[in-house]
Amino acid sequence: MQETAATTGTSILSLGIIINVFGTLAGVLAVIIVLRTLAKVGGQVGAAFTLTLFGMVFQTTALFYDILAYLKITPEITINTPFGSIMNHTIHETLMVTGIIFFVLAARQFAKLSL
C-alpha cells in the first residue's frame, strides 16, 4: 500500500513539472506574440500591452524557476525580520506576485482606454 502512495506522489509531482514545462513554452510563445503586437501599436494601447508583457515575463519566469527548483538547482530563501522569520519566502512567489501586480496595472490601463 505504501508503494502505491509513493508512486502516486511521484507521478503527481512529475505531472506538475510537465505542466510547468508546457506553461513555460506557452509563456514564451505568448511573450513573442505580445512583442510582435507591440511593434504594431503605440500610445496608450502600447503602454497597456507593455505592462501585460512584463506580467507575462514574470509569470513565465516563475514557472521556469519551478522547473529549476525541481531539479534542485535553486535554493529557497528565508527572510528574517526583527519580528522573527515571518515567512518562508521563495523566489517563485515573488515572481508570481510581481506578475500579478503588472497584470492589475495593465487591466487598469486598458480600463482607462474605454473611458
N, C-alpha and C positions, 0 to 999 in steps of 0.2 A: 504493500500500500504506500509506503514512504517513497519507493522508487517512482511510482506514478506521479506523486505530488512534486517530486524534484524535477521529473521530466516535464511536467506541465509548466512549472515555474520557468524552466529554461526556454521552452518553446514560446511562452508568452513574452519573455524578455527579448528573444530573437525576433519575434513579430514586431515588437516596439522599435527595434533597430531598423528593421526592414521599412517600417513606416517612416522613420526619420530619414532614411536614405532617399526614399521616394519623395518625401516632403522637401528635402534639401534640393533635389533635382527640379522639382516643380517650382520651388522658390527662385532658383537661378533662372529658370525659363521665364518666370513672371517678371523678374528684375530686368531681363533683356527686353521683354515686351514693353515695359514701362519706360525704359531708356529710349527705345525707338519712338514711343509716343511723345516723350519729352522733346525729341528733336523736331517734332511737327507742331507743337503747341507752345504758347508762351503766356505771359501775363499772369493773371490770377489763376487760370486753369493750370498753367505750368507750375506755379508755386504749390498748388494743392497736390499735383502729381509728384512733385519733388518730396513733399512730406510723406506721401504714400510710399515712394521709393525707399526713403530712409526706414520707414516702418518695416517694409518687406525685407530689407537687408538685415536689420536687427533680428527679425523673426527667423530668417533663413540661417543666420549665423548661430542662433540659439539651437536650432536643430542639428547643425553640424557639430556644435560643441557637445551635444548629447552623444553623437557618434564617437567623438574623441574620448569622452568620459567612459563610454562602454569599453573602449579599447585600452582604458586606463592610462591615457596619455596626459590628461589634465587633472590637476589637484582640486579639491574642494577647499573653499576659503571660509574661515570662521572669522566673523567680525566681533571684536571685543570692544565694549564701550565702558565708560565709567560706571554704568549700572550693571555690568556683568555681560556675559555673552548672551545677548538677547535673541540672536537668530543664527542659525547655521545657513549661511548665505552662499549661494553658488553663482557662478558667472552666468549660467543658463537663465536663472530667474531674472538677473539684472538685464540681460539682453531681451528677454521676453517682455518685461515691463517697459523698457525703453521703446521697444517696437510698438507696444500698445499706445503709449503716450503719443508717438508720432502719428499713429492711425487716428487717434482722437483729434489731434491738431489738424490733420488732413480733412477729417469729416467736418470740422468747424469751418475750415477754409472753403470746402465745397458748399456748405450751407450758406455762406456769405454770397456765393455766386447767384443764388436764386432770389436774393432779396433785392 
